[in-house]
Every structure is written in C-alpha cells, then in structure tokens.
C-alpha cells in the first residue's frame, strides 16, 4: 500500500468530513499544498504518504504566503462547512459545530457560541477547569459575544469568512522535499469558515518551526490588522478548550489563563 489509511475510530463520518475538508482546501487557487485523497469508503480514508524532512526558513515563508491565499479563497459565512458537507464536523475526537446558514452577530458571537462554550462543560466535568475558571471563561465568552474583541480579517480575505484548515497545530504541517526544494503539506483538517488569525494562532500552540517567519511572510502577502500578538491567546482558546475537554490535566488551567487575558 502506497498510501496512509485511517478509520473513523468510533466517530462515524469523521474521515468523510476530513476528506471533504482536504478537497475544499486543495481547491484554493495558489494555496497550501494538501495531502492527496487516494481513496475512501465507509469508515475509512486513504491519503498519500508524505516523506518528511526538516523545515527550512524559505519553505516556511512560502507556506505563509500560500496560507494567505488559502484563507483568501474564503467561505460563504462564519462556521460554514467545507463544500459538499452537511451537518456538524469533527476536530480530532471532538465535535465541531458548523452552520448551514449565516448566523446573526459578529465573529465574536460565532466564536463564543460555537468554538468556546460547547467544550466548557466537559472540561468542568473532568475537573480540569474549576468553578472560578468556568466563570472566567464565561466572562470572556460574554465579551466575545458582544463583539468587544473583534478585529478585521487580513487584507486578502474580502468575504465574511476565511477558508480555515481549522486544526493547524504543527503536527498537521508536514515538511517534505519536492522537486529539489522543501515545501509544506497539510493534513488532518477540521476545515470551516472562520477568522484567519485562528489558523495562525494554532501554529504557535505547540510550536511550529519558523513560526515567526511564517507569520511575517503571511503578513507581507495579506496584511494583518494591528495588534495580532495581543489576540493570539484569544484565537488559541478554542484549541485549548478542545484539549481540556478531551484530555483534562493542564489544558484546563491553560485555557483559563488564556481567557483571563480578555476579561
């Protein structure tokens, strides 16, 4: 077998959602390279193999510029699913709320309702977030919902939503040599329409190689609104809460510390 085969692992539909996301991302003109979908069937997905090497600064900058073009391909509204998908999606083993039609309100309303609050009860139930921490996260969600923490999309994103990978931690960016140069390929998306800064912030959660050069090259291609550094923790809150809900432990306090910066 030349490809990499994976199954739903108890989450019916998850690999079909992944395949839809890969195709949607790959359709972005001049965007990031996406792992090939080799085949799929009920409960399984096969993708091409990526023979990895080390990232380079040049490859990181090329990735940043390509990511700007992927985001610019856009989506019809915040929370939209990838083309061809209906219903909610998945982010790893966690559910991912998606919207079939535009919702009312700001990006912050969407982010609070669909990317922050859905994961809080599980994190409280597993003990990783205590009562005081829950109140902090809810206060942050309140400011989000009111639109207090909104910021414009980067310049190339002219529609209501950027086309997001949605789970862009460093392990989902693979570096491989192609045609004599190193380039990035993305895998395992939780693709949806959202704010472009969310993908950029996720790169820093576990530390991507040359992360600052990725962002700098992105900014050259698609200028980011002033104050991005101050918003990184806000855009990481979704990923942190997903981890707190699934795994507990230190992810709960990390989530609360991130939220506390915005209350």
PEVENJO-V768339 format. One record per residue. RES is the residue in three letters. PHI is phi in whole degrees, -180 to 180 (NA if undefined). OMEGA is omega in radians with two decimals (NA if undefined). Layout:
# PEVENJO-V768339
{{RES;PHI;OMEGA} {RES;PHI;OMEGA}}
This chain:
# PEVENJO-V768339
{{UNK;NA;-3.09} {UNK;-90;-3.10} {UNK;-102;3.09} {UNK;-111;-3.06} {UNK;-109;3.12} {UNK;-138;3.14} {UNK;-118;-3.14} {UNK;-69;3.13} {UNK;52;3.07} {UNK;83;3.12} {UNK;-119;-3.09} {UNK;-54;3.13} {UNK;95;-3.03} {UNK;-65;-3.13} {UNK;-76;3.03} {UNK;-66;3.08} {UNK;-64;3.10} {UNK;-60;3.14} {UNK;-62;3.10} {UNK;-62;3.12} {UNK;-65;3.12} {UNK;-61;-3.13} {UNK;-67;-3.13} {UNK;-66;3.10} {UNK;-66;-3.11} {UNK;-66;-3.11} {UNK;-78;3.14} {UNK;-71;-3.10} {UNK;-65;3.11} {UNK;73;-3.08} {UNK;-84;-3.09} {UNK;-64;3.03} {UNK;-70;-3.07} {UNK;-124;-3.14} {UNK;-58;-3.10} {UNK;-71;2.94} {UNK;-87;-3.09} {UNK;-84;-3.13} {UNK;-170;3.10} {UNK;-154;3.12} {UNK;-161;-3.12} {UNK;-57;3.07} {UNK;82;3.13} {UNK;-146;3.11} {UNK;-143;3.06} {UNK;-119;3.11} {UNK;-118;3.07} {UNK;-66;3.09} {UNK;-85;3.10} {UNK;-116;-3.13} {UNK;-89;-2.89} {UNK;-81;3.00} {UNK;-140;-3.13} {UNK;-83;3.05} {UNK;-66;3.00} {UNK;-124;3.12} {UNK;-62;3.14} {UNK;-64;3.13} {UNK;-64;3.12} {UNK;-63;3.13} {UNK;-66;3.08} {UNK;-63;3.10} {UNK;-63;3.12} {UNK;-59;3.13} {UNK;-67;3.12} {UNK;-67;3.12} {UNK;-62;3.08} {UNK;-60;3.14} {UNK;-73;3.05} {UNK;-61;3.12} {UNK;-59;-3.10} {UNK;-65;3.10} {UNK;-63;2.91} {UNK;71;3.06} {UNK;-147;-3.04} {UNK;-68;3.13} {UNK;-167;3.08} {UNK;-61;-3.14} {UNK;81;3.13} {UNK;-66;3.04} {UNK;-80;2.99} {UNK;-63;-3.11} {UNK;-54;3.09} {UNK;88;-3.11} {UNK;-110;3.03} {UNK;-125;-3.12} {UNK;89;3.12} {UNK;-75;-3.14} {UNK;-119;-3.06} {UNK;-141;2.95} {UNK;-125;-2.96} {UNK;63;3.12} {UNK;-94;-3.12} {UNK;-97;3.03} {UNK;-68;3.12} {UNK;-127;3.11} {UNK;-62;3.10} {UNK;-129;-3.05} {UNK;-117;3.12} {UNK;-73;-3.11} {UNK;-140;3.14} {UNK;-59;3.03} {UNK;-96;3.09} {UNK;-78;3.00} {UNK;94;-2.98} {UNK;-90;2.97} {UNK;-57;-3.12} {UNK;-61;3.09} {UNK;-63;3.09} {UNK;-60;-3.05} {UNK;-65;3.12} {UNK;-65;-3.03} {UNK;-73;-2.98} {UNK;-113;-3.06} {UNK;-122;3.14} {UNK;-114;-2.98} {UNK;-66;-3.13} {UNK;-61;-3.04} {UNK;-99;-3.06} {UNK;-68;-3.12} {UNK;-58;-3.14} {UNK;-67;3.12} {UNK;-69;3.05} {UNK;-70;-3.10} {UNK;-64;-3.13} {UNK;-86;3.04} {UNK;85;-3.11} {UNK;-79;3.03} {UNK;-123;-3.13} {UNK;-88;-3.07} {UNK;-61;3.13} {UNK;-64;3.11} {UNK;-64;3.10} {UNK;-61;3.13} {UNK;-63;3.12} {UNK;-64;3.14} {UNK;-63;3.14} {UNK;-68;3.07} {UNK;-65;3.07} {UNK;-62;3.12} {UNK;-61;3.10} {UNK;-63;3.10} {UNK;-67;3.07} {UNK;-60;-3.07} {UNK;-61;3.12} {UNK;-77;-3.12} {UNK;85;-3.07} {UNK;-66;-3.00} {UNK;-111;3.14} {UNK;-70;3.02} {UNK;-145;-3.14} {UNK;-63;2.99} {UNK;-69;2.99} {UNK;-57;-2.90} {UNK;-59;-3.08} {UNK;-75;3.13} {UNK;-87;-3.03} {UNK;-98;3.13} {UNK;-96;-3.08} {UNK;-74;-3.05} {UNK;-146;2.99} {UNK;-82;3.06} {UNK;-85;-3.01} {UNK;-95;2.86} {UNK;-66;2.99} {UNK;92;3.11} {UNK;-144;-2.90} {UNK;-91;2.96} {UNK;-79;-2.97} {UNK;-61;-3.13} {UNK;-70;3.10} {UNK;-99;3.01} {UNK;-119;-3.11} {UNK;-103;-3.11} {UNK;-110;-3.09} {UNK;-142;3.10} {UNK;-87;3.10} {UNK;-136;3.10} {UNK;55;3.06} {UNK;81;3.10} {UNK;-139;3.11} {UNK;-88;3.12} {UNK;-146;-3.13} {UNK;-91;3.00} {UNK;-131;-3.14} {UNK;-99;3.13} {UNK;-133;2.92} {UNK;48;-3.13} {UNK;-78;2.88} {UNK;-123;-2.87} {UNK;-67;3.11} {UNK;-169;3.05} {UNK;-89;-3.10} {UNK;-160;3.10} {UNK;-95;-3.08} {UNK;-57;-3.11} {UNK;-65;3.11} {UNK;-66;3.07} {UNK;-60;-3.11} {UNK;-62;-3.14} {UNK;-68;-3.14} {UNK;-63;3.11} {UNK;-57;-3.05} {UNK;-92;-3.06} {UNK;-60;3.13} {UNK;-114;3.03} {UNK;85;3.06} {UNK;-90;3.09} {UNK;-62;3.12} {UNK;57;-3.08} {UNK;-57;-3.13} {UNK;-64;3.13} {UNK;-74;3.03} {UNK;-59;-3.09} {UNK;-66;-3.14} {UNK;-63;3.12} {UNK;-68;3.05} {UNK;-58;-3.09} {UNK;-63;3.08} {UNK;-64;-3.11} {UNK;-79;-3.05} {UNK;-146;-3.03} {UNK;-51;-3.10} {UNK;-97;-3.14} {UNK;-58;3.10} {UNK;-56;3.10} {UNK;91;-3.09} {UNK;-56;-3.09} {UNK;-58;-3.14} {UNK;-71;-3.12} {UNK;-99;-3.06} {UNK;-58;-3.11} {UNK;-61;3.11} {UNK;-63;-3.12} {UNK;-77;3.03} {UNK;-85;-3.00} {UNK;-59;3.12} {UNK;-59;-3.11} {UNK;-62;3.13} {UNK;-64;3.14} {UNK;-68;3.04} {UNK;-58;3.13} {UNK;-67;3.09} {UNK;-63;3.14} {UNK;-68;-3.08} {UNK;-83;-2.94} {UNK;-119;3.14} {UNK;66;3.08} {UNK;60;-3.04} {UNK;-71;3.13} {UNK;-64;3.10} {UNK;-63;3.08} {UNK;-59;3.08} {UNK;-61;3.14} {UNK;-63;-3.12} {UNK;-65;3.11} {UNK;-63;3.11} {UNK;-64;-3.14} {UNK;-64;-3.05} {UNK;-62;-3.14} {UNK;-70;-3.00} {UNK;-121;3.10} {UNK;-110;NA}}
